[in-house]
């Protein structure tokens, strides 16, 4: 979250985290990790209980008793919950960049890498350049289709629709592609009406990063994870369709180790 704090502030939004830890522990953690946003201490997990997210599987007497299920609430200026982001597995969670994109439509700052493609301009990006085991990240593909050219949308009959593949493995689980709404175009040359994309098109696909064990054999010497994929499409104009293209794609994420340093209390 901390790496997106400046972006949140520039969008006139605030950020705070709440924990069952004591103020002393939170202060030590914030100083060590250089966290700038407020960390709030919920003594006795009172607020955590009110929200119904206390992890009841942890027995009393366990040092972790009082910990909540991890998640994010989005509140408006009156404190009303407008959205929440939780996962069934406590080890999994959405990144701040992903939430900014899904909830507010705020695109990532990370540079969109241009990809060589015929008959259109293609760029790839991710909501986060850094991630940890168990996090969910959104990948983006932006297509700029020149005037007079179109590509076929999913659901077209008799033609080759756009298709985004991800080479999944134990460390990368890809969700379905989020396609924008297509438009119906009448092709005068063949007297057919088909679903197509024209102009600017953004595709979004969420990926879940696996455990540290899953990642171990897939990281390079710098700790980077490469996610490979491809985009298949067939570009056409009003009179002809060009040869179908398959464009290779790669996203690179810096995988950070989980912070397991325990706070020292006096």
Order of alpha helices (4+ residues) and beta strands (2+ residues): alpha-beta-alpha-beta-alpha-beta-beta-beta-alpha-beta-beta-beta-beta-beta-beta-beta-beta-beta-beta-alpha-beta-beta-beta
